[in-house]
């Protein structure tokens, strides 16, 4: 099968590649706005003075309402930020307590192991001394 593929490849002779250059004509693009005439107005650029003039044009009651809404919005944001800080701090405290608890458990396990080894050694020593006293008696 491999031999057949090689034979077929050898039979095919490829023509030498040549590079062809195609001239690219200069293209001009015209942008046509197909919106109706009344919709073709340029976008309005709002400046600070326009906004100030607009605010001056509204009534005192409306200004108070806008100020109250802004205040309420900022208060809610402050409360949300404070709640997030409390959550983050609670998580940090919980992690610290968990780490300290794990460290204390490790210390207790090591202390118990040392105590058990000490008692084993003491008991072995007492048994050996009791055996030697028994032999001497």
PADRENFI-871058 format. One line per 4 residues: number of its first residue (from 1); their letters; for each residue x, y, z of N, C-alpha, C. Coordinates in steps of 0.02 Angstrom, whole numbers, plus 50000, padded with zeros to 5 digits. Example, Ala and Ser with C-alpha at 12.3 -4.5 7.8 and 13.67 -1.06 7.14 Angstrom:
PADRENFI-871058
1	AS	50660 49716 50390 50615 49775 50390 50660 49835 50390; 50642 49888 50354 50684 49947 50357 50645 50002 50394
end
This chain:
PADRENFI-871058
1	XXXX	50041 49941 50000 50000 50000 50000 50044 50062 50000; 50095 50062 50042 50142 50118 50045 50178 50125 49978; 50194 50069 49948 50231 50070 49885 50188 50101 49830; 50123 50086 49832 50078 50114 49782 50075 50190 49789
5	XXXX	50070 50214 49851 50067 50285 49863 50130 50320 49839; 50188 50288 49852 50251 50318 49830 50255 50318 49754; 50232 50264 49723 50234 50260 49650 50190 50314 49620; 50131 50325 49649 50086 50375 49624 50116 50445 49632
9	XXXX	50150 50456 49687 50181 50520 49699 50237 50533 49650; 50276 50481 49635 50331 50488 49588 50305 50502 49518; 50247 50472 49501 50219 50481 49434 50195 50552 49423; 50173 50584 49475 50147 50652 49469 50206 50701 49468
13	XXXX	50208 50739 49418 50259 50791 49416 50224 50858 49423; 50248 50895 49471 50218 50960 49484 50250 51014 49441; 50209 51057 49417 50235 51112 49378 50269 51162 49425; 50321 51194 49403 50354 51243 49446 50306 51299 49462
17	XXXX	50308 51322 49523 50262 51375 49544 50286 51442 49517; 50238 51481 49497 50254 51548 49472 50213 51598 49512; 50239 51657 49519 50206 51708 49557 50169 51754 49510; 50105 51765 49525 50063 51806 49482 50044 51869 49521
21	XXXX	50053 51926 49492 50035 51988 49524 49973 52016 49491; 49924 52030 49533 49862 52058 49507 49859 52130 49530; 49849 52176 49483 49845 52246 49503 49780 52259 49542; 49787 52298 49595 49729 52315 49637 49710 52386 49620
25	XXXX	49649 52395 49595 49629 52464 49577 49616 52505 49640; 49625 52571 49634 49610 52616 49690 49534 52618 49697; 49511 52606 49758 49440 52604 49771 49421 52662 49815; 49371 52698 49795 49345 52752 49837 49278 52731 49865
29	XXXX	49269 52744 49930 49207 52725 49963 49171 52788 49984; 49108 52794 49963 49066 52850 49983 49017 52825 50035; 49016 52859 50092 48969 52841 50144 48905 52881 50133; 48851 52845 50125 48786 52877 50112 48742 52865 50172
33	XXXX	48716 52918 50200 48671 52913 50257 48600 52907 50231; 48570 52848 50240 48504 52837 50212 48448 52849 50262; 48465 52883 50317 48413 52900 50366 48371 52958 50338; 48310 52964 50363 48269 53021 50341 48303 53087 50360
37	XXXX	48286 53139 50326 48316 53205 50335 48313 53228 50408; 48256 53218 50442 48249 53242 50511 48291 53202 50561; 48311 53142 50542 48352 53100 50586 48427 53110 50574; 48446 53148 50526 48516 53155 50507 48552 53211 50545
41	XXXX	48524 53233 50600 48556 53285 50639 48618 53256 50674; 48671 53295 50680 48731 53269 50714 48716 53259 50788; 48752 53213 50821 48740 53201 50893 48756 53264 50933; 48715 53275 50983 48723 53335 51024 48779 53325 51074
45	XXXX	48822 53374 51079 48877 53373 51127 48855 53410 51190; 48847 53374 51244 48825 53406 51307 48886 53433 51343; 48882 53494 51362 48936 53524 51401 48911 53537 51472; 48958 53551 51516 48940 53564 51586 48893 53624 51592
49	XXXX	48905 53674 51551 48863 53734 51555 48791 53718 51534; 48783 53674 51483 48716 53654 51462 48680 53618 51518; 48716 53574 51553 48686 53537 51608 48667 53584 51665; 48712 53632 51680 48697 53681 51732 48635 53722 51715
53	XXXX	48631 53743 51652 48573 53782 51631 48509 53741 51635; 48515 53677 51618 48456 53633 51621 48434 53624 51694; 48482 53617 51739 48466 53609 51810 48434 53673 51837; 48459 53731 51815 48430 53794 51838 48358 53802 51814
57	XXXX	48342 53770 51758 48276 53776 51729 48223 53735 51765; 48243 53689 51807 48193 53647 51841 48173 53678 51907; 48118 53657 51934 48092 53686 51995 48130 53665 52057; 48120 53702 52111 48153 53688 52175 48133 53620 52202
61	XXXX	48069 53603 52195 48045 53539 52220 48079 53481 52184; 48088 53488 52119 48121 53436 52079 48194 53430 52099; 48227 53487 52112 48297 53486 52135 48303 53448 52200; 48257 53460 52246 48259 53425 52310 48250 53350 52301
65	XXXX	48204 53333 52256 48192 53261 52242 48254 53228 52213; 48286 53262 52165 48348 53236 52135 48402 53228 52188; 48410 53280 52230 48460 53277 52284 48446 53219 52332; 48382 53209 52348 48364 53154 52394 48379 53087 52362
69	XXXX	48363 53080 52298 48378 53017 52264 48453 53004 52261; 48492 53056 52247 48565 53048 52247 48590 53027 52315; 48564 53060 52367 48584 53044 52436 48567 52971 52452; 48505 52951 52436 48484 52882 52449 48528 52832 52412
73	XXXX	48544 52848 52349 48586 52804 52309 48655 52796 52342; 48685 52852 52363 48752 52849 52393 48750 52814 52461; 48697 52825 52499 48690 52790 52563 48685 52715 52553; 48647 52695 52504 48640 52623 52490 48707 52594 52469
77	XXXX	48744 52631 52428 48811 52608 52407 48857 52603 52467; 48855 52652 52512 48897 52649 52573 48879 52588 52615; 48813 52575 52622 48791 52517 52662 48815 52452 52629; 48810 52448 52563 48832 52388 52528 48907 52379 52537
81	XXXX	48945 52433 52531 49018 52429 52541 49035 52407 52612; 49000 52435 52661 49012 52416 52731 48995 52343 52742; 48940 52320 52713 48921 52249 52720 48973 52204 52688; 49000 52224 52631 49052 52185 52598 49115 52182 52641
85	XXXX	49133 52238 52671 49191 52239 52716 49181 52192 52775; 49120 52193 52804 49106 52149 52861 49110 52076 52839; 49083 52061 52780 49087 51992 52755 49159 51971 52745; 49199 52014 52714 49270 51997 52702 49307 51987 52768
89	XXXX	49295 52032 52816 49329 52026 52880 49306 51963 52917; 49242 51946 52912 49217 51885 52944 49251 51823 52914; 49259 51824 52849 49292 51767 52816 49365 51762 52839; 49399 51820 52844 49469 51820 52866 49474 51794 52938
93	XXXX	49429 51816 52982 49431 51794 53052 49417 51719 53055; 49369 51695 53017 49353 51624 53017 49413 51583 52993; 49448 51606 52942 49508 51570 52918 49562 51570 52972; 49572 51627 53004 49623 51630 53057 49606 51583 53114
97	XXXX	49543 51581 53133 49522 51536 53187 49531 51464 53167; 49515 51448 53105 49524 51380 53081 49597 51360 53082; 49641 51405 53059 49713 51391 53059 49739 51383 53130; 49717 51426 53176 49739 51420 53245 49713 51356 53276
101	XXXX	49651 51338 53261 49623 51276 53287 49663 51216 53262; 49681 51216 53198 49720 51161 53170 49789 51159 53203; 49819 51217 53214 49886 51219 53246 49882 51192 53317; 49829 51211 53354 49821 51186 53422 49809 51111 53424
105	XXXX	49770 51086 53377 49759 51013 53373 49824 50976 53361; 49865 51004 53316 49930 50973 53302 49973 50974 53365; 49973 51029 53402 50012 51034 53464 49987 50983 53515; 49922 50976 53522 49893 50927 53569 49913 50856 53549
109	XXXX	49909 50840 53485 49928 50773 53461 50001 50759 53476; 50045 50809 53464 50116 50799 53478 50128 50791 53553; 50092 50830 53594 50100 50826 53667 50077 50758 53692; 50020 50735 53666 49996 50669 53686 50045 50614 53667
113	XXXX	50073 50620 53607 50123 50571 53585 50184 50571 53631; 50208 50630 53650 50266 50634 53694 50248 50606 53763; 50188 50621 53788 50167 50595 53853 50162 50519 53853; 50134 50492 53800 50128 50419 53794 50196 50387 53792
117	XXXX	50243 50415 53753 50310 50388 53749 50345 50392 53817; 50334 50447 53853 50364 50455 53919 50337 50403 53967; 50271 50393 53965 50241 50342 54010 50264 50272 53991; 50270 50258 53927 50295 50192 53906 50365 50180 53933
121	XXXX	50407 50231 53926 50477 50225 53949 50478 50215 54025; 50439 50255 54061 50437 50250 54134 50410 50181 54156; 50357 50159 54122 50328 50094 54140 50377 50038 54125; 50411 50041 54068 50460 49990 54050 50517 49989 54102
125	XXXX	50537 50047 54122 50591 50052 54172 50568 50022 54238; 50507 50038 54259 50481 50011 54323 50473 49935 54319; 50451 49910 54262 50443 49837 54254 50511 49804 54258; 50560 49833 54223 50628 49804 54224 50657 49805 54295
129	XXXX	50646 49861 54332 50673 49863 54400 50636 49814 54446; 50570 49806 54434 50532 49758 54475 50556 49687 54460; 50571 49672 54398 50596 49604 54380 50664 49593 54412; 50706 49643 54411 50772 49633 54440 50767 49626 54516
133	XXXX	50721 49662 54549 50712 49654 54621 50684 49585 54638; 50640 49561 54594 50611 49495 54605 50664 49441 54599; 50709 49449 54551 50764 49400 54543 50811 49403 54602; 50823 49462 54628 50868 49470 54685 50837 49443 54749
137	X	50773 49442 54755 50740 49420 54816 50731 49347 54820
end
